[in-house]
């Protein structure tokens, strides 16, 4: 059987939807990218949308099988696994930025949860590329020649969120997903 016959069609949009077409897969990747959640328990307990443990386990397994995540034993705890983004999932940063920008423009979002999407939209490809470099360093162990004076994107996004929360009187921790 060829690769196309294993799928509904060879259309790149269809093939992408086959991997990312359910909301939980996208939200898991979002929480890993923007919330630095790498363990099952973190993903479960900090899911603002309230993912069920069986759904989370199923989606993590599928994302690993599809090459979007890797799973490794956590050296700090023998019964824990640590999940990492792969290069192909990290390259979704511009897609997430565009989805966030669209949602911020057209949907009834909250200011505190949309501020990061707005910043990513304003920062454009330069910021997206910087963030992807940071994610590659954190998840893949890649080294890069980052400008030492460059403020990390995750820090800029966190600061903006905390400023909105402080202004609204809600504190700034813990940081929910983007």
CORMO-V249146 format. One record per residue. N is the residue number from 1. SS is DSSP state (@ for helix, = for strand, . for the rest). BURIAL is + if it has 9 or more other C-alpha atoms within 8 Angstrom, else -. Layout:
BEGIN
{{N:SS:BURIAL} {N:SS:BURIAL}}
END
This chain:
BEGIN
{{1:.:-} {2:.:-} {3:.:-} {4:@:-} {5:@:-} {6:@:-} {7:.:-} {8:.:-} {9:.:-} {10:.:-} {11:.:-} {12:@:-} {13:@:-} {14:@:+} {15:@:+} {16:@:+} {17:@:+} {18:@:-} {19:@:-} {20:@:+} {21:.:+} {22:.:-} {23:@:-} {24:@:+} {25:@:+} {26:@:+} {27:@:-} {28:@:+} {29:@:+} {30:@:+} {31:@:+} {32:@:+} {33:@:+} {34:@:+} {35:@:+} {36:.:-} {37:.:+} {38:.:+} {39:.:+} {40:@:+} {41:@:-} {42:@:+} {43:@:+} {44:@:+} {45:@:-} {46:.:-} {47:.:+} {48:.:-} {49:.:-} {50:.:-} {51:.:+} {52:.:-} {53:@:-} {54:@:-} {55:@:+} {56:@:+} {57:@:+} {58:@:-} {59:@:+} {60:@:+} {61:@:-} {62:@:-} {63:@:+} {64:@:+} {65:@:-} {66:.:-} {67:.:+} {68:.:+} {69:=:+} {70:=:+} {71:=:+} {72:=:-} {73:=:+} {74:.:+} {75:.:-} {76:.:-} {77:.:-} {78:.:-} {79:.:-} {80:.:-} {81:=:+} {82:=:+} {83:=:+} {84:=:+} {85:=:+} {86:.:+} {87:@:+} {88:@:+} {89:@:+} {90:@:+} {91:.:-} {92:.:-} {93:@:+} {94:@:+} {95:@:-} {96:@:+} {97:@:+} {98:@:+} {99:@:-} {100:@:+} {101:@:+} {102:@:+} {103:@:+} {104:@:+} {105:@:-} {106:@:-} {107:.:-} {108:.:-} {109:.:-} {110:.:-} {111:@:-} {112:@:-} {113:@:+} {114:@:+} {115:@:+} {116:@:+} {117:@:+} {118:@:+} {119:@:+} {120:@:+} {121:@:+} {122:@:-} {123:@:+} {124:@:-} {125:@:-} {126:@:-} {127:@:+} {128:@:+} {129:@:-} {130:@:+} {131:@:+} {132:@:+} {133:@:+} {134:@:+} {135:@:+} {136:@:+} {137:@:+} {138:@:-} {139:@:+} {140:@:+} {141:.:-} {142:.:-} {143:.:-} {144:.:-} {145:.:-} {146:.:-} {147:.:-} {148:.:-} {149:.:-} {150:.:-} {151:.:-} {152:.:+} {153:@:+} {154:@:-} {155:@:-} {156:@:+} {157:@:+} {158:@:+} {159:@:-} {160:@:+} {161:@:+} {162:@:+} {163:@:+} {164:@:+} {165:@:+} {166:@:+} {167:@:-} {168:@:-} {169:.:-} {170:.:-} {171:.:-} {172:.:+} {173:.:-} {174:.:-} {175:.:-} {176:.:-} {177:.:+} {178:.:+}}
END
